[in-house]
Amino acid sequence: MKFAQTAGRRRTTLALRYLVAILVLVVFLFPVYWLFAISFKTPDEIFSSPPVWVPSQLRWDNYRVLFTEGDAWTIWNSLVIAGTSSVLAMGLGTFCAYSLARFNTGGKNLAMWILSQRMIPPIVIVFPVFLAFVFFQIVDTFGGLILLYTAFNLPYVIWMMRGFIVDIPIELEESAMVDGCTRWQTFWRVVFPMARSGLMATAVFTFVFAWNDFIFALILTRTEVITFPVQLTHYMGGQSQFWSKISAMSVLGSLPVFIAVTLLMGLNALLLGWGLRAPSLPLRARRSPRRGCRRSLGSRARGRTAPRRRRGRAAG
């Protein structure tokens, strides 16, 4: 009897959990569905009351207009600016983070000072930045926005990657250098595989930060390099809003972020498949600087160790 009551309670609890999970999923996914639905609706369906939950037919005219009028080209501008600035910020920031984590560059307070630069409200410095851009004649250029986004994302990248690198045991790097690895080989063969997941996560957020920026893109662009967030504001006026264009443009603008995250996750799995994982490196006697590092790490990846090969050669 008690067993039956306990089993019944478990089934009831499990059913309630599934019900709550489904309700939460509906709440979070409904805005996404509604955005897609509006992008296919006619103006009459958009403003109808009661609302039309499902479009009568899939109208691609809202998307076709964006391409014929050239508005969709702003998504390419955002992709170039966000992608290039993210790559530069990740490359420079990772090496800066490694220097802070392993060599304590600048002392204990430099890392916190770098992070504090990210706390400055953009609206506070947008006017001085605009004057500097006018002086150097880089207003409404790809290079200007890429330079600005790289500089603003660097503190975040440095702070995040410093935390990931600090968590890596320094004994692994010491073992690799005892085996004959140079500092660069140690970074590429030991630090990078262990910090790879953190690197991908930081890259995703860096790309999203650059993609979603509005205030700098609004002030520093005119007609040549208008970005996706700025283009959306062109459909909103004091008298009317073009909801069909807004929804269609929002759908197109969300695709690059989804694709970027998917590609980074695939790249992470691909590197894992290639065997770029953290090796277990015991301390051993130093060998020749270059061949020793490649031989020892390569042999471990194949499941053999260099001492066994030497013993085999001695026996032969």
Secondary structure, DSSP 8 states (H G I E B T S, - for coil): -HHHHHHHHHHHHHHHHHHHHHHHHHHHHHHHHHHHHHHT--HHHHS-SS--SS-SS---HHHHHHHHTTTTHHHHHHHHHHHHHHHHHHHHHHHHHHHHHHH-TT-SSHHHHHHHGGGS-HHHHHHHHHHHHHHHT-TT-HHHHHHHHHHHHHHHHHHHHHHHHHTS-HHHHHHHHHTT--HHHHIIIIIHHHTHHHHHHHHHHHHHHHHH--HHHHHH-SSSS--HHHHHHTTB-SS-B-HHHHHHHHHHHHHHHHHHHHHHHHHHHHHHHTT-S-----------HHHHHHHHHHHHHTT--HHHHHHHHHH-
